């Protein structure tokens, strides 16, 4: 009888750990700008720049949630005059000057806070998922789908099709996807060799943060900027799948995946919002009691 109870308790612990893993990754999706909504303007709101603010609690602040106004976010970034190889090469370098910003600092702080919260569960999640044949089989394709050799050619094909068919909007999308991946790789590589955290399988000291999570979230964030949010939802679901696939593969800890997702969001946001474009439609601001996620619509 006691053995049966012990097995049942072990299964319950594993279920809770799986839920924790799913929650910590999905939190980043929810705050990355996917959940757009459109409602009618409330009385007295006729400003050309309508702002939607969703107040969410800070790590140490109030737990009250207040939806001030929900509006359709701004459209895709204006297509630049040039989307050729030279323009893309210039952007690959100049994008980094837009990296230091208050909002990127907030995303980094939020991702770091979630990673710290997940850190105590790293060993438990690892033990629950590694060796779990069902989880390993389900997430196994994620290792290939999230590799740079899969994502970069996909972005290059989009870019090439836009150039060949003389469709600047398409080539601009492909260009931003390539640039987002380049920035994600640069950031994750710098962090990996700075932190030198050992992987769960002991293969190397390049565990933190997860490059798969960073690259796929960078890809999804750039897509979300260019496409209608309904078309970008599958990209965020794909990103979450790839990010979580690194856990049963015993290649990353939970906290690696969480912070890697934040790095990807930062990379995707940075390359799609610069001086030559309108402000990024999703903004974060610190307010009393927490932070506000805001959407801007310019008529």
C-alpha positions in Angstrom: 0.0 0.0 0.0 2.8 2.4 1.0 4.5 1.7 -2.3 1.4 2.6 -4.3 1.0 5.8 -2.4 4.7 6.7 -3.0 4.3 6.1 -6.8 1.1 8.3 -6.8 2.9 11.1 -5.0 5.8 10.9 -7.4 3.4 11.2 -10.3 1.8 14.2 -8.7 5.1 15.9 -8.2 6.0 15.3 -11.8 2.7 16.7 -13.0 3.3 19.8 -10.9 6.8 20.3 -12.3 5.5 19.9 -15.8 2.9 22.6 -15.1 5.6 24.8 -13.7 7.8 24.4 -16.7 4.9 25.2 -19.1 3.9 28.2 -17.0 7.3 29.8 -16.8 7.8 29.6 -20.6 4.3 30.8 -21.5 4.5 33.8 -19.2 7.1 35.3 -21.6 4.7 34.7 -24.5 1.9 36.4 -22.8 4.0 39.5 -22.1 5.7 39.6 -25.5 2.8 41.2 -27.3 0.8 38.3 -28.6 -2.5 38.9 -26.7 -3.7 41.9 -28.8 -7.3 42.9 -28.6 -9.6 45.5 -30.2 -12.5 47.2 -28.6 -14.4 50.4 -29.1 -13.0 53.5 -27.7 -14.6 54.5 -24.4 -16.3 57.8 -24.1 -14.0 60.8 -24.3 -11.1 59.0 -26.0 -10.5 60.6 -29.4 -6.8 61.1 -29.4 -4.9 60.1 -32.6 -2.6 57.9 -30.6 -4.7 55.5 -28.6 -2.9 53.6 -26.0 -3.9 50.3 -24.4 -2.4 49.6 -21.0 -2.5 46.3 -19.1 -1.2 46.6 -15.7 0.5 43.5 -14.4 2.1 43.0 -11.0 5.8 43.4 -10.5 7.8 40.8 -8.7 7.3 42.7 -5.4 4.4 45.0 -6.2 0.6 44.9 -6.1 -1.4 42.0 -7.5 -4.2 44.1 -8.9 -4.8 43.9 -12.6 -6.3 46.9 -14.4 -7.2 47.0 -18.1 -7.3 50.7 -19.0 -7.9 50.5 -22.7 -7.6 47.9 -25.4 -6.8 49.0 -29.0 -5.6 47.5 -32.2 -1.8 47.9 -32.1 0.2 49.7 -34.7 0.7 48.0 -38.1 3.9 46.6 -39.4 7.1 48.7 -39.5 7.4 50.9 -42.6 9.3 49.2 -45.4 12.7 50.9 -45.8 13.7 52.3 -49.2 16.4 49.7 -49.6 16.3 46.0 -48.6 19.3 44.8 -50.5 22.4 43.0 -49.2 24.2 46.2 -48.5 21.3 47.6 -46.5 21.0 44.4 -44.5 24.7 44.3 -43.8 24.6 47.9 -42.5 21.6 47.1 -40.3 23.3 44.0 -38.8 25.9 46.4 -37.3 23.8 49.5 -36.5 21.0 47.5 -34.8 23.3 47.0 -31.8 23.2 50.8 -31.0 19.5 50.4 -30.3 20.0 47.6 -27.9 20.5 49.8 -24.8 17.0 51.0 -23.9 14.8 51.2 -20.9 12.3 48.7 -22.3 15.0 46.1 -23.1 16.3 46.6 -19.6 12.8 45.8 -18.3 12.5 42.7 -20.5 15.9 41.5 -19.3 14.9 42.2 -15.6 11.7 40.4 -16.1 13.4 37.4 -17.8 16.0 37.4 -15.1 13.4 37.4 -12.3 11.6 34.5 -13.9 14.8 32.6 -14.3 15.8 33.2 -10.7 12.3 32.0 -9.7 12.7 28.9 -11.8 16.3 28.2 -10.7 15.4 26.3 -7.4 13.3 23.8 -9.6 16.1 23.1 -12.2 17.1 19.8 -10.7 13.6 18.6 -10.0 12.4 19.4 -13.5 15.5 17.8 -15.0 14.8 14.6 -13.0 11.2 14.6 -13.9 11.7 15.0 -17.7 15.0 13.3 -18.5 14.3 9.6 -19.1 10.6 10.2 -19.6 10.1 8.5 -22.9 6.8 10.2 -23.7 8.3 13.7 -23.2 11.5 12.8 -25.1 9.6 11.4 -28.1 7.2 14.4 -28.2 9.8 17.1 -28.0 12.6 15.3 -30.0 11.9 17.2 -33.2 12.4 20.5 -31.4 16.1 20.0 -31.3 16.3 20.1 -35.1 13.5 22.7 -35.7 15.2 25.2 -33.3 18.7 24.9 -34.8 20.2 27.9 -36.6 20.6 25.7 -39.7 16.8 25.4 -39.8 15.8 29.0 -38.9 18.4 30.9 -40.9 17.7 29.2 -44.3 13.9 29.8 -43.6 14.6 33.5 -43.1 16.9 33.6 -46.1 14.2 32.0 -48.3 11.7 34.6 -47.3 14.2 37.3 -48.0 15.1 35.9 -51.4 11.5 35.5 -52.5 10.9 39.1 -51.7 13.9 40.2 -53.7 13.2 38.0 -56.7 9.5 38.9 -56.9 10.2 42.6 -56.2 8.1 42.5 -53.0 9.8 44.9 -50.6 7.5 44.0 -47.7 8.4 40.4 -48.0 12.1 41.1 -48.3 11.9 43.4 -45.4 10.4 40.6 -43.3 13.1 38.3 -44.3 15.8 40.9 -43.6 14.4 41.5 -40.1 14.2 37.7 -39.4 17.9 37.3 -40.4 18.9 40.3 -38.3 16.9 39.1 -35.3 18.7 35.7 -35.5 22.1 37.4 -35.8 21.5 39.6 -32.7 20.1 36.6 -30.8 23.2 34.5 -31.6 25.5 37.4 -30.6 23.8 37.9 -27.3 23.5 34.3 -26.3 27.1 33.6 -27.3 28.4 36.5 -25.2 26.3 35.3 -22.2 27.3 31.7 -22.6 31.0 32.4 -22.5 30.5 35.0 -19.7 28.5 32.8 -17.3 30.0 29.4 -18.3 27.3 27.4 -16.8 27.7 23.6 -17.2 25.0 21.8 -19.2 22.9 19.2 -17.3 24.6 16.4 -19.3 28.0 17.8 -18.5 29.0 18.1 -22.2 30.1 21.8 -22.0 29.9 25.0 -20.0 27.6 26.8 -22.5 24.3 26.1 -20.9 23.0 29.6 -20.0 21.0 30.9 -21.8 19.4 28.5 -24.2 20.2 29.4 -27.8 17.3 27.4 -29.2 14.9 29.4 -27.0 16.5 32.7 -27.9 16.6 32.1 -31.6 13.0 30.9 -31.9 11.6 33.6 -29.8 13.6 36.2 -31.8 12.1 34.7 -34.9 8.6 34.8 -33.5 8.9 38.3 -32.2 10.1 39.6 -35.6 7.2 37.8 -37.3 4.7 39.3 -34.8 5.9 42.8 -35.7 5.3 42.3 -39.4 2.2 40.0 -39.5 -1.2 40.1 -38.0 -1.0 38.8 -34.5 -3.2 35.8 -35.4 -0.6 34.6 -37.8 2.2 35.1 -35.3 0.5 33.0 -32.6 1.6 29.7 -34.2 5.2 31.1 -34.2 5.1 31.7 -30.4 3.6 28.2 -29.9 6.4 26.8 -32.0 8.9 28.8 -30.0 7.6 27.4 -26.7 7.7 23.9 -28.1 11.3 24.3 -29.1 12.3 26.0 -25.8 10.8 23.2 -23.7 12.3 20.5 -25.9 15.7 21.3 -24.5 14.6 20.0 -21.1 13.9 16.3 -21.8 16.9 16.3 -24.1 19.0 17.1 -21.0 20.7 20.0 -22.7 19.4 22.8 -20.6 18.1 23.7 -17.2 14.6 25.3 -16.9 16.2 28.7 -15.9 18.3 28.6 -19.1 15.2 28.2 -21.3 13.3 31.0 -19.4 16.1 33.6 -19.8 16.8 32.5 -23.3 13.2 33.3 -24.3 13.6 36.8 -22.9 16.9 37.3 -24.8 15.1 36.3 -28.0 12.2 38.7 -27.4 14.8 41.5 -26.8 16.6 40.7 -30.1 13.3 40.6 -32.1 12.1 43.8 -30.6 15.4 45.6 -31.2 15.8 44.9 -34.9 12.2 45.9 -35.6 12.2 49.2 -33.8 14.7 51.9 -34.6 15.0 55.6 -35.5 13.8 55.1 -39.1 10.6 53.4 -38.0 7.6 54.2 -35.9 7.9 53.2 -32.2 7.3 49.5 -31.4 3.6 49.1 -30.7 4.2 47.1 -27.5 5.8 49.1 -24.7 6.5 48.4 -21.0 6.5 51.1 -18.3 7.0 51.0 -14.6 3.9 52.4 -12.7 2.9 52.3 -9.1 2.1 48.7 -8.1 3.7 47.0 -11.1 4.4 47.4 -14.8 2.1 48.3 -17.7 2.1 46.6 -21.0 0.9 49.2 -23.5 -0.1 49.1 -27.2 0.0 52.2 -29.4 -2.2 52.8 -32.4 -1.3 55.7 -34.7 -4.2 56.9 -37.0 
